[in-house]
Amino acid sequence: MSVTVEIATTATGELLTALNQLVPQLTSNAIPLTISDVEALIANPATSVFVAKNDGTIVGTLTLVVFPIPSGLRAWIEDVVVDEGARGLGAGASLTEAAVAESKRRGARSIDLTSRPSREAANAMYVKLGFVQRETNVYRLSLK
């Protein structure tokens, strides 16, 4: 068993099924995606959807967004989730390392992410990979 990571380049039924199985493990507010949703995600030039596979089966995903702002090119990691049955195989770290490499390749100045304090294993992994907790407040305005 070995975990491999790649950037999804095509909206496939396999990817759609995996996302609809994985995202609800991350948030209880997950709305089922359609193939059109996945196509739009893949087609967006700012967005890269990484998938982790174990023995050919998608077991995790991470979304990287790289965008220009006046202070430079930035990257943001969102929706990192590894299937409950595949945790401990290194998929989360492999996904994150791949996103870091892609961000460097694209010239981003920094990468940000958020993680709930209750996700202790994920938070420990991010620190181990070199991420530093920032002294900042995160705000959200719900638009729906």
N, C-alpha and C positions, 0 to 999 in steps of 0.2 A: 504494500500500500504506500503510495506516495501522492502528495498533494501538488498539483500544478496550478498555475495561475495564468490567465490570459485575459485580454480585453475583448469583450463581445463586440463583434462587428456586424452581426446580423440578428434581427429579431426573429428568433425561432420559437417553435412551440415548446421546446425543451427549456429555453430561457424563461418564457412566460410562466410555465408551470413551476419552475424553480423559484422565481421571484414571488409568485403567489403562495408558495409554501414557506419561504424564508421570511419575508417581510412581516407577517403576523407574529413571528417569534421575536421580533424586535419591538413592535408596537401593537397595542390593542386597537388602535385607530386605523389600521391598514384597510384600504379600500382595494378590492380586487382589480388588478390591472387587466387591460385588454391588449391584444396584439398591437393595436394602434398606439397605445400608450408606450409600449416597449419600442416600437419603431421610432416614435418621436424622441424617446430618450437616447437611443443609439444614434440617431441622425443629428442630434444637437452637437455642434463642434466644441462646445465648452465642456461637455460631459463625456466621461469614460466610465463604462460599467465593467468592472473586473469580476470575473468568476473564478472561484476555486473549485477544482475538480479532484475527486478522490476515486481512483480506478474508473475514470471516465464519467462519473456522475457529479453534477453540480451540487456542492455541499456548502457553498458560501458565496457571498457577494459583497461588493463595496462599490460605492459610486464616488468618483472624483470629479470635481468641477474646478476648472482652471479659468480664471477671468482677469481681465485687466482693470485696474483702478488707478487713480492718479498717483498713488504711492508705489505702484509697481504691479507686476503680475503676481497674483496670489492663487493659492489652491485651497480647496476645502474638501474634506472627506465627510461623507454622509452615508447613512444606512449600511453600516458594517454589520453583517449578520452571518453567523455560521450555524448550520443545522445542529440542533441539540445532540443528535446522535453522532456527530463528527467533531465535536469539541474535544480539544486536547491533541489533535493531529497537527497543529501548527498552521491551519488554514487562515486564521485571523492574522497572524504575524506575516504569513506569505502574501496575503492580500495587501496589507498595509505597506510592506516593503516594496511591493510592485507599484503601488500608488506613489510612494516617495520617489522611486526611480523615474517614473513617468513625469512627475512634477519637476524634478531636476532636469530631465531631458527637454522639457518644454520651457525651462527658464524661470520657473516660479521662484519668488523670493522667500516664501514661507508656506507652510501648510497648517491649517487650523482644523480642529474637530472638536466635537463635544461628546461627552459620555456621562450618562447618569451615574451618580456615586454608587448606586446599588449594583452596578455592573463591575464588581470588584476585579474579576479576572481580566476583563477588557482594559480597565484602567491600569492595572499592573503591567499588562502587555505594552500599552502605549508608552509608559515610563521606561520600560526595558528597551524599547525601540528608539528612545531619545527624545520623545515628546516631553515638554515641560508644561506643567499646569500654569496657566496665566492668571494674573490678578485682574479680573475683569468681571463685569456683570453681563449676563446674556439676557436679552429681552426678546419677547415674541409678541407680535400682534396678530391674532388669528383673523384671517380675512374671509373665512367661511364658517 
